[in-house]
Amino acid sequence: MAVNQILVEKNVPCTLRDGTILYADVYRPNNGNRYPVLLTRLPYNKNERYYSHRYLDTHRLVENGYVVIIQDVRGRFSSEGNFYPFKHEGNDGYDAVEWAAGLPYSDGNVGMFGLSYYGYTQLLAAAENPPHLKAIFPAQTLSDIREGGFFRNGVYELGLNVSWALESIAGDELKRKYMNLAEYEEKMRELAGYIDTVENWYTAAPLKEWPPLKSLDILSYFFEMAEWKPDDDGWKQVSLTEEKLKKINVPAYHLAGWYDCFLGPSIANFVKLKQSSNQTQMLMIGPWAHGNFGFSIGERRFGLHASENWINYKEDLTNLHLRWFDQWLKGVDTGLLSEKPVKIFVMGENVWREEEIWPLPDTTHIPYYFHSEGVANTRFGNGQLTTEPPESEPFDQFVFNPKHPVPTTGGGTLLHTGALTGPLDQRAVEEREDVLVFTSPVLEDELEVTGPIKVVLYAKTDGVDTDFTAKLVDVLPNGTAYNLTDGIVRASDVYKRIGNEVKAYEIDLWATSNVFKPGHRIRIEVSSSNFPRFDVNMNNGGTMLTDLESRPAMQIIYHEEDYPSHVILPVIRRK
């Protein structure tokens, strides 16, 4: 039955097991009935419509018979305590779920929703197994923070962490620290100055002494977490470890985007829970960027049916959430369980498709090998990409100078407000001498590539340590080159190098789904930096986290019979 009136209650207290009080806004039907609860827990201010509602229509959820609760997490905005990213969200989430279940207008059934940080609060709470949590809907979120969160293959996610700290977290921290109004306003003006000129601060090193946060004297966690080693116990507290994942046993609908900064973790959560949980797991991947579920991403338009407002011309994201939660919190057969569990948007062809499993079963993993006459530098070089293995060929080389890194150009980024993300024309980047470009012949037939992408790079460096990057690109007949997915690897953190030797580096490009049309070409870019998305390797054993000094490194990429550098493409057999 539709609800005619909505009652809004502000700052409803929730007392945690340690006595800390968190505050929430409650949106509920204005009658005496009991309803299921949809809870979200976020650090971005429950009073801000952009963060609280964002991609869902909260009022419509209430109108369809739900109590919606938006709660500030510990140490943020209205809630008490000290904020430390992710550290308390498991126990606090458990307590919040059970509190919500016991409210006088709750029928005892609780679901959780939200994206990014407040997608992660769902998973961490679910790992604690609160009895009244019946289903979750995590969107574009994290898994193990060491992979695809704070780091990617050993490389620090500079742009993501710096932007998040300054733009999303710092403001409220300043308000808590500087109680004097004049002092607070002065610090806020200083923060605004840093945000306005953040491009200038990306290069400030070492990051363990990063001037903006040191000057503001806030966010000590930023410096602590940046210096944790991969095996530090601190990561176990804030990460969704394998052990925690195996404890999750509720139905989950995982929402992801091909150009989202958390695509890899979102897919990993689905795949692992599909294996370990006996509850329904579903996955939807659209052509979206982080928090952007529109039909126009970067410089490409995918059609109205790609947007959150009209998915496959059938429904919007709010209705999808309603069907999911009606199924599990109300026991209504919404038809979801008769649908295939995986829904993906195939770019290039620009269609939605349902699948039984991820990765897709009808996949042939085809290696496309790198070739050149020794001059694959820039898109004007002689780099080629074919299915024929190399025999005897000269190597390619370039100088990686940390003082002049390759600029981030689109992709699955989370940079400062206004930075372009998603698919962008890569031709300007491909004119740099420190970018190797390997391009296939013009395709005569269409080729669908859907699934995980991996580059195997046989390389040598004269640096003490270094990074290697790779990018998959769709080249249109007019030459426009749109990026699809990319990756990076740090030599020292992943491989045990011995002197100046050739090593096989595996670069995980996460995944994509794209049909390369006739007349298009497939392209792989290889380099050693992607800045400011990732911190720059100084080539001397240090990084931007610890060092000011750097040195250039000579990078040699091999493609010959013994060292056949290649990309492995998951090609789908078209029916």
C-alpha positions as CSV (number, residue, x, y, z in Angstrom):
1,M,0.0,0.0,0.0
2,A,1.4,3.4,-1.0
3,V,2.3,5.8,1.8
4,N,0.7,9.3,1.7
5,Q,2.7,11.1,4.2
6,I,6.4,10.9,5.2
7,L,7.6,11.8,8.7
8,V,11.2,13.0,9.1
9,E,12.9,12.7,12.5
10,K,16.3,14.4,12.9
11,N,19.2,13.3,15.1
12,V,17.7,10.1,16.4
13,P,20.3,8.7,18.9
14,C,21.8,5.2,18.6
15,T,24.0,4.1,21.6
16,L,26.8,1.7,20.8
17,R,28.2,-1.0,23.0
18,D,31.0,1.3,24.3
19,G,28.6,4.1,25.1
20,T,29.3,6.2,22.0
21,I,26.2,7.8,20.6
22,L,25.7,8.0,16.8
23,Y,23.0,10.1,15.3
24,A,20.7,9.4,12.4
25,D,17.9,11.0,10.4
26,V,14.9,8.8,10.0
27,Y,12.4,9.0,7.1
28,R,9.3,6.9,7.7
29,P,5.7,6.5,6.9
30,N,3.6,8.8,9.1
31,N,1.3,6.2,10.6
32,G,1.5,3.7,13.4
33,N,2.5,0.6,11.3
34,R,5.8,-1.3,11.4
35,Y,8.0,-1.5,8.3
36,P,11.3,-3.0,7.2
37,V,14.3,-0.7,7.7
38,L,16.8,0.4,5.0
39,L,19.9,1.7,6.7
40,T,22.9,3.5,5.4
41,R,26.0,4.6,7.4
42,L,28.2,7.3,5.9
43,P,30.9,9.8,6.8
44,Y,29.7,12.6,4.5
45,N,27.0,14.3,6.6
46,K,23.5,12.8,6.8
47,N,22.1,16.3,6.2
48,E,23.6,16.7,2.8
49,R,21.1,15.5,0.1
50,Y,23.9,14.8,-2.4
51,Y,25.6,12.3,-0.1
52,S,22.5,10.9,1.7
53,H,20.4,10.2,-1.3
54,R,22.8,10.6,-4.2
55,Y,21.6,8.0,-6.7
56,L,18.4,6.8,-5.0
57,D,15.1,8.5,-4.3
58,T,14.8,8.1,-0.5
59,H,11.2,9.4,-0.5
60,R,10.2,6.8,-3.0
61,L,11.7,4.1,-0.8
62,V,9.5,5.3,2.1
63,E,6.4,5.7,-0.1
64,N,6.8,2.0,-0.9
65,G,6.7,0.9,2.7
66,Y,10.2,1.3,4.2
67,V,11.8,3.2,7.0
68,V,15.0,4.8,5.7
69,I,17.7,5.6,8.2
70,I,20.8,7.7,7.3
71,Q,23.4,7.6,10.0
72,D,26.6,9.6,10.5
73,V,29.4,7.1,11.4
74,R,31.6,7.4,14.5
75,G,33.4,10.7,14.7
76,R,31.7,12.4,11.8
77,F,29.3,15.4,11.8
78,S,26.5,14.8,14.4
79,S,27.9,11.5,15.8
80,E,30.2,11.2,18.8
81,G,33.7,9.6,18.9
82,N,36.8,9.8,16.9
83,F,36.9,9.0,13.2
84,Y,39.4,6.5,11.9
85,P,38.5,5.2,8.4
86,F,36.9,1.8,8.4
87,K,38.3,0.8,11.8
88,H,35.1,0.7,13.8
89,E,32.6,0.1,11.0
90,G,32.2,-3.7,11.7
91,N,31.2,-3.5,15.3
92,D,29.4,-0.1,14.9
93,G,27.5,-1.5,12.0
94,Y,26.4,-4.5,13.9
95,D,25.1,-2.3,16.7
96,A,23.4,0.0,14.4
97,V,21.6,-2.8,12.6
98,E,20.3,-4.3,15.8
99,W,19.3,-0.9,17.1
100,A,17.3,-0.2,13.9
101,A,15.6,-3.6,14.2
102,G,14.4,-2.7,17.7
103,L,12.9,0.7,16.9
104,P,9.1,0.9,17.6
105,Y,8.3,1.4,13.9
106,S,10.5,-1.4,12.6
107,D,9.2,-4.8,11.8
108,G,12.7,-6.3,12.7
109,N,13.9,-6.8,9.1
110,V,16.9,-4.6,8.1
111,G,18.6,-4.0,4.8
112,M,21.6,-1.8,4.0
113,F,22.4,0.3,1.0
114,G,24.9,2.9,-0.2
115,L,28.0,3.4,-2.4
116,S,31.7,3.8,-1.9
117,Y,32.5,4.3,1.8
118,Y,28.9,3.5,2.7
119,G,28.9,0.5,0.5
120,Y,31.9,-0.7,2.5
121,T,30.1,-0.1,5.9
122,Q,27.5,-2.7,4.7
123,L,30.1,-5.4,4.0
124,L,32.0,-4.8,7.3
125,A,28.7,-5.0,9.2
126,A,27.6,-8.1,7.4
127,A,30.9,-9.8,8.3
128,E,29.8,-9.4,12.0
129,N,26.6,-11.3,11.2
130,P,24.0,-9.1,12.9
131,P,20.9,-11.3,13.3
132,H,18.4,-8.9,11.8
133,L,20.4,-8.0,8.7
134,K,18.5,-9.7,5.8
135,A,20.1,-8.2,2.6
136,I,22.6,-5.6,1.4
137,F,23.2,-3.6,-1.8
138,P,26.8,-2.5,-1.9
139,A,27.6,-0.2,-4.8
140,Q,31.1,0.8,-6.2
141,T,32.9,-0.1,-3.0
142,L,36.0,-1.7,-1.5
143,S,37.3,-5.1,-0.5
144,D,40.8,-5.6,0.8
145,I,42.0,-2.0,1.1
146,R,45.5,-3.0,0.2
147,E,44.4,-3.8,-3.3
148,G,42.3,-1.2,-5.1
149,G,41.9,1.0,-2.1
150,F,45.0,2.6,-0.7
151,F,47.2,0.7,-3.0
152,R,47.1,-1.0,-6.4
153,N,49.7,-3.8,-7.0
154,G,52.0,-2.1,-4.5
155,V,51.5,1.4,-5.8
156,Y,50.0,4.1,-3.6
157,E,46.7,5.5,-4.9
158,L,47.8,9.1,-4.6
159,G,45.0,11.0,-6.3
160,L,42.2,9.0,-4.6
161,N,43.6,9.3,-1.1
162,V,44.7,13.0,-1.3
163,S,41.4,14.1,-2.9
164,W,39.3,12.1,-0.4
165,A,41.2,13.5,2.6
166,L,41.0,17.1,1.5
167,E,37.5,17.3,-0.1
168,S,35.5,14.8,1.8
169,I,37.0,14.4,5.3
170,A,39.0,17.5,6.2
171,G,36.2,20.0,6.6
172,D,34.4,18.3,9.5
173,E,37.7,17.5,11.1
174,L,38.6,21.2,11.2
175,K,35.2,22.0,12.8
176,R,35.8,19.4,15.5
177,K,39.4,20.6,16.2
178,Y,39.1,24.3,16.0
179,M,36.2,25.3,18.2
180,N,36.9,29.0,18.1
181,L,34.8,30.4,15.2
182,A,37.5,32.8,13.9
183,E,40.2,30.1,14.0
184,Y,37.9,27.6,12.3
185,E,37.0,30.1,9.5
186,E,40.7,30.9,9.0
187,K,41.5,27.1,8.7
188,M,38.6,26.6,6.3
189,R,39.9,29.3,4.0
190,E,43.3,27.7,4.2
191,L,41.7,24.3,3.3
192,A,39.8,25.9,0.4
193,G,43.1,27.3,-0.9
194,Y,44.7,23.8,-0.9
195,I,41.7,22.3,-2.7
196,D,41.7,25.1,-5.3
197,T,45.4,24.4,-6.0
198,V,45.5,20.7,-5.4
199,E,47.3,20.1,-8.7
200,N,50.3,21.9,-7.3
201,W,50.3,19.8,-4.1
202,Y,50.2,16.4,-5.8
203,T,53.9,16.8,-6.5
204,A,54.8,17.6,-2.9
205,A,57.0,14.9,-1.4
206,P,57.6,13.1,0.8
207,L,53.9,12.4,1.5
208,K,54.6,11.4,5.1
209,E,55.1,15.2,5.6
210,W,52.5,16.4,3.2
211,P,52.2,20.1,3.7
212,P,48.4,20.7,3.4
213,L,47.5,18.2,6.2
214,K,50.6,19.0,8.3
215,S,49.7,22.7,8.2
216,L,46.0,22.1,9.0
217,D,47.2,19.7,11.8
218,I,44.5,17.1,11.1
219,L,43.9,13.5,9.8
220,S,46.8,11.8,11.5
221,Y,45.4,8.5,10.0
222,F,46.5,9.7,6.6
223,F,50.2,9.6,7.6
224,E,49.8,6.4,9.7
225,M,48.2,4.3,7.0
226,A,50.5,5.6,4.2
227,E,53.4,4.1,6.1
228,W,51.9,0.7,7.0
229,K,53.7,-2.2,5.4
230,P,51.5,-4.7,3.5
231,D,51.6,-7.2,6.4
232,D,50.9,-4.6,9.1
233,D,48.1,-5.7,11.5
234,G,46.4,-2.4,11.0
235,W,45.2,-3.5,7.5
236,K,43.4,-6.5,9.1
237,Q,41.3,-4.1,11.1
238,V,40.2,-1.9,8.2
239,S,40.1,-4.5,5.3
240,L,37.5,-7.0,4.2
241,T,40.0,-9.9,4.6
242,E,39.4,-13.3,3.2
243,E,38.4,-14.4,6.7
244,K,35.8,-11.7,7.0
245,L,34.4,-12.3,3.6
246,K,33.8,-15.9,4.4
247,K,31.6,-14.8,7.4
248,I,29.2,-12.9,5.2
249,N,26.1,-14.9,4.6
250,V,23.4,-12.5,3.4
251,P,22.0,-11.9,-0.1
252,A,24.0,-9.1,-1.8
253,Y,23.5,-7.1,-5.0
254,H,26.8,-5.7,-6.1
255,L,26.7,-2.6,-8.3
256,A,29.8,-1.7,-10.3
257,G,31.1,0.5,-13.2
258,W,33.6,-0.1,-15.9
259,Y,35.2,3.2,-15.2
260,D,34.9,3.1,-11.4
261,C,38.0,3.4,-9.2
262,F,36.7,0.4,-7.2
263,L,35.7,-1.9,-10.1
264,G,38.3,-4.6,-9.2
265,P,37.2,-4.8,-5.5
266,S,33.5,-4.8,-6.4
267,I,33.9,-7.7,-8.8
268,A,36.1,-9.5,-6.3
269,N,33.4,-9.2,-3.6
270,F,30.9,-10.7,-5.9
271,V,33.1,-13.6,-7.1
272,K,34.3,-14.5,-3.6
273,L,30.9,-14.3,-2.0
274,K,29.5,-16.4,-4.8
275,Q,32.0,-19.1,-3.8
276,S,31.7,-18.9,0.0
277,S,28.1,-17.8,0.7
278,N,25.0,-19.9,0.3
279,Q,23.0,-16.8,-0.2
280,T,22.0,-15.2,-3.5
281,Q,24.7,-12.9,-5.0
282,M,24.0,-10.7,-8.0
283,L,26.2,-8.3,-10.0
284,M,25.5,-5.4,-12.3
285,I,28.2,-3.5,-14.2
286,G,27.3,-0.4,-16.2
287,P,29.5,1.9,-18.2
288,W,29.7,4.2,-15.2
289,A,32.3,6.1,-13.3
290,H,32.5,6.6,-9.5
291,G,29.1,7.9,-8.3
292,N,28.2,8.8,-11.9
293,F,25.5,6.5,-13.2
294,G,24.6,8.6,-16.3
295,F,24.7,7.7,-19.9
296,S,27.5,10.2,-20.8
297,I,30.8,9.2,-19.2
298,G,34.0,11.1,-20.1
299,E,33.8,11.8,-23.8
300,R,31.5,8.9,-24.8
301,R,27.7,8.6,-24.8
302,F,26.3,5.1,-24.3
303,G,22.6,5.8,-24.8
304,L,19.8,6.6,-22.3
305,H,19.3,2.9,-21.6
306,A,22.7,3.0,-19.9
307,S,21.7,5.5,-17.3
308,E,20.5,5.0,-13.8
309,N,17.2,6.5,-14.8
310,W,16.2,4.0,-17.4
311,I,18.3,0.8,-17.2
312,N,17.8,-1.2,-20.4
313,Y,14.6,0.9,-20.9
314,K,13.0,-1.0,-17.9
315,E,13.6,0.6,-14.6
316,D,15.7,3.0,-12.6
317,L,18.1,2.2,-9.7
318,T,15.6,3.1,-7.1
319,N,13.1,0.6,-8.5
320,L,15.9,-2.0,-8.7
321,H,16.6,-1.5,-5.0
322,L,12.9,-1.8,-4.2
323,R,12.7,-5.1,-6.1
324,W,15.8,-6.4,-4.3
325,F,14.6,-5.4,-0.8
326,D,11.0,-6.4,-1.4
327,Q,12.3,-9.9,-2.2
328,W,14.3,-10.3,1.0
329,L,12.7,-8.0,3.5
330,K,9.0,-8.5,2.6
331,G,9.1,-11.9,1.0
332,V,7.6,-10.7,-2.2
333,D,8.4,-12.5,-5.4
334,T,9.7,-9.6,-7.5
335,G,11.0,-11.8,-10.4
336,L,14.6,-11.1,-9.5
337,L,15.4,-14.6,-8.6
338,S,14.3,-15.8,-12.1
339,E,16.7,-13.4,-13.7
340,K,20.3,-14.3,-14.5
341,P,22.6,-13.1,-11.6
342,V,25.0,-11.1,-13.8
343,K,24.0,-8.1,-15.8
344,I,26.7,-6.3,-17.8
345,F,26.7,-3.4,-20.2
346,V,28.7,-4.2,-23.4
347,M,30.3,-1.0,-24.6
348,G,30.9,-0.5,-28.3
349,E,27.7,-2.4,-29.0
350,N,26.0,-0.5,-26.2
351,V,23.7,-3.2,-25.0
352,W,22.8,-4.8,-21.7
353,R,23.2,-8.5,-21.4
354,E,22.4,-11.1,-18.7
355,E,24.9,-13.8,-17.9
356,E,24.9,-16.8,-15.5
357,I,28.4,-16.3,-14.1
358,W,31.5,-14.0,-14.0
359,P,33.9,-14.4,-15.8
360,L,31.7,-15.5,-18.7
361,P,31.8,-19.2,-19.7
362,D,32.1,-18.7,-23.5
363,T,35.5,-17.1,-23.2
364,T,38.7,-17.8,-25.2
365,H,41.8,-16.2,-23.7
366,I,43.8,-15.0,-26.7
367,P,47.3,-13.6,-26.3
368,Y,48.0,-10.6,-28.5
369,Y,51.8,-10.1,-28.8
370,F,53.8,-7.0,-28.9
371,H,56.0,-6.4,-32.0
372,S,58.2,-3.6,-33.3
373,E,61.4,-2.8,-35.1
374,G,62.7,-1.3,-31.9
375,V,60.8,2.1,-32.1
376,A,57.4,1.6,-30.6
377,N,57.7,5.0,-28.9
378,T,54.6,7.2,-29.5
379,R,51.6,6.3,-31.7
380,F,53.8,7.3,-34.7
381,G,56.2,4.5,-34.0
382,N,56.3,1.0,-35.4
383,G,54.7,-0.9,-32.5
384,Q,52.3,-3.6,-33.6
385,L,49.9,-6.0,-31.8
386,T,49.1,-9.3,-33.4
387,T,48.2,-12.9,-32.4
388,E,51.4,-14.1,-34.0
389,P,54.2,-14.9,-31.4
390,P,57.4,-12.9,-31.9
391,E,60.6,-14.6,-33.0
392,S,63.7,-12.4,-33.2
393,E,63.0,-8.7,-32.7
394,P,64.8,-5.8,-31.3
395,F,63.7,-4.6,-27.9
396,D,62.0,-1.2,-27.2
397,Q,63.2,1.2,-24.6
398,F,62.3,4.5,-23.0
399,V,63.6,6.8,-20.2
400,F,61.2,7.1,-17.3
401,N,61.9,10.4,-15.5
402,P,60.0,10.7,-12.3
403,K,60.1,14.5,-12.6
404,H,58.1,14.3,-15.8
405,P,55.5,11.5,-15.3
406,V,52.8,10.5,-17.8
407,P,49.7,12.5,-16.9
408,T,46.5,10.7,-15.8
409,T,44.1,11.0,-18.7
410,G,40.7,9.7,-17.7
411,G,40.2,6.1,-16.5
412,G,38.8,4.8,-13.3
413,T,39.9,7.7,-11.2
414,L,38.8,9.5,-8.1
415,L,40.6,12.8,-8.3
416,H,39.7,16.3,-7.3
417,T,36.4,17.9,-8.1
418,G,36.3,18.8,-11.8
419,A,38.9,16.3,-12.9
420,L,37.8,14.3,-16.0
421,T,37.2,10.6,-15.6
422,G,36.2,7.7,-17.8
423,P,36.9,7.3,-21.5
424,L,39.0,10.2,-22.9
425,D,41.0,10.5,-26.2
426,Q,44.5,9.3,-25.4
427,R,46.3,10.6,-28.5
428,A,48.1,13.4,-26.7
429,V,49.5,11.0,-24.2
430,E,50.5,8.7,-27.0
431,E,52.8,11.3,-28.4
432,R,55.2,11.1,-25.5
433,E,58.5,9.3,-26.1
434,D,58.1,7.5,-22.7
435,V,54.9,5.8,-23.9
436,L,55.2,2.6,-26.1
437,V,52.3,2.1,-28.4
438,F,51.4,-1.3,-29.8
439,T,48.4,-1.3,-32.3
440,S,46.6,-4.1,-34.1
441,P,45.8,-4.0,-37.8
442,V,42.4,-2.7,-38.7
443,L,39.7,-5.2,-37.7
444,E,37.7,-6.7,-40.5
445,D,35.2,-8.4,-38.1
446,E,33.9,-7.3,-34.7
447,L,35.6,-8.6,-31.7
448,E,34.0,-8.8,-28.2
449,V,36.4,-8.5,-25.3
450,T,34.6,-9.1,-21.9
451,G,36.3,-10.2,-18.8
452,P,39.6,-9.8,-16.8
453,I,42.5,-8.3,-18.8
454,K,46.2,-9.1,-18.0
455,V,49.4,-7.8,-19.6
456,V,52.6,-10.0,-19.3
457,L,55.5,-7.7,-19.7
458,Y,59.1,-8.9,-20.1
459,A,61.1,-6.0,-19.0
460,K,64.4,-4.8,-17.5
461,T,65.3,-1.6,-15.7
462,D,68.5,0.0,-14.4
463,G,66.5,1.5,-11.6
464,V,66.8,0.2,-8.0
465,D,63.0,-0.1,-8.2
466,T,60.5,1.0,-10.8
467,D,56.9,0.8,-12.0
468,F,55.3,-0.4,-15.2
469,T,51.9,0.6,-16.5
470,A,49.6,-0.7,-19.3
471,K,46.4,0.5,-20.8
472,L,43.9,-1.1,-23.2
473,V,42.6,1.3,-25.9
474,D,39.9,1.2,-28.6
475,V,41.0,3.1,-31.7
476,L,38.2,4.4,-33.9
477,P,38.5,4.7,-37.7
478,N,39.1,8.5,-37.3
479,G,42.0,7.8,-35.0
480,T,40.3,8.8,-31.7
481,A,41.7,6.5,-29.0
482,Y,39.4,5.8,-26.1
483,N,40.9,4.1,-23.0
484,L,39.0,1.0,-21.7
485,T,41.0,-0.1,-18.7
486,D,44.5,0.1,-17.2
487,G,46.8,-1.1,-14.5
488,I,50.1,-0.6,-12.8
489,V,52.7,-2.8,-10.9
490,R,55.5,-1.9,-8.6
491,A,58.6,-4.1,-9.1
492,S,59.9,-4.3,-5.5
493,D,56.5,-4.9,-3.8
494,V,55.5,-7.7,-6.1
495,Y,58.6,-9.3,-7.5
496,K,62.0,-10.2,-6.0
497,R,64.4,-8.6,-8.5
498,I,68.1,-9.6,-8.6
499,G,70.2,-6.9,-10.3
500,N,69.6,-5.7,-13.8
501,E,67.7,-8.8,-15.1
502,V,64.7,-9.5,-17.3
503,K,61.6,-10.2,-15.3
504,A,58.0,-11.1,-16.3
505,Y,55.7,-8.5,-14.8
506,E,52.0,-9.3,-14.7
507,I,49.9,-6.2,-14.8
508,D,46.3,-6.6,-13.8
509,L,44.1,-4.3,-15.8
510,W,41.0,-5.4,-13.9
511,A,38.2,-5.9,-16.5
512,T,36.1,-4.4,-19.3
513,S,33.4,-5.3,-21.7
514,N,33.7,-3.8,-25.2
515,V,33.0,-4.8,-28.8
516,F,35.8,-3.6,-31.1
517,K,33.9,-2.8,-34.3
518,P,35.0,-3.4,-37.9
519,G,37.4,-0.6,-38.9
520,H,38.6,-0.2,-35.3
521,R,42.0,-1.2,-33.9
522,I,43.1,-2.6,-30.6
523,R,45.9,-0.8,-28.8
524,I,48.1,-1.3,-25.8
525,E,50.1,1.5,-24.2
526,V,53.1,0.7,-22.0
527,S,54.9,3.2,-19.7
528,S,56.0,3.6,-16.1
529,S,53.7,6.3,-14.6
530,N,50.1,7.5,-14.4
531,F,50.2,10.6,-12.3
532,P,48.5,11.9,-10.1
533,R,46.3,8.8,-10.0
534,F,49.3,6.8,-8.6
535,D,52.4,8.0,-6.8
536,V,55.6,8.2,-8.8
537,N,58.3,5.7,-8.3
538,M,61.6,7.5,-7.7
539,N,63.6,4.6,-9.3
540,N,66.1,4.7,-6.4
541,G,64.3,2.5,-3.9
542,G,62.1,5.2,-2.6
543,T,58.7,6.6,-3.6
544,M,56.8,9.8,-3.1
545,L,55.7,8.5,0.3
546,T,59.3,8.7,1.6
547,D,61.6,10.5,-0.8
548,L,62.3,13.8,-2.3
549,E,65.2,12.7,-4.6
550,S,64.7,10.7,-7.8
551,R,66.6,9.4,-10.8
552,P,65.7,8.6,-14.4
553,A,65.6,4.9,-15.3
554,M,66.1,3.2,-18.6
555,Q,63.2,0.8,-19.2
556,I,63.7,-2.0,-21.7
557,I,60.7,-4.0,-23.0
558,Y,61.3,-7.3,-24.7
559,H,59.2,-9.0,-27.3
560,E,61.0,-12.0,-28.8
561,E,60.8,-15.8,-28.7
562,D,62.1,-16.1,-25.1
563,Y,60.4,-13.0,-23.8
564,P,57.1,-12.7,-25.6
565,S,55.4,-9.6,-24.0
566,H,51.7,-9.7,-24.6
567,V,48.2,-8.9,-23.4
568,I,45.7,-11.7,-22.8
569,L,42.3,-10.7,-24.1
570,P,39.1,-12.6,-23.0
571,V,37.4,-12.9,-26.3
572,I,33.7,-14.0,-26.3
573,R,32.5,-16.4,-29.0
574,R,29.6,-14.6,-30.6
575,K,26.5,-16.7,-31.0
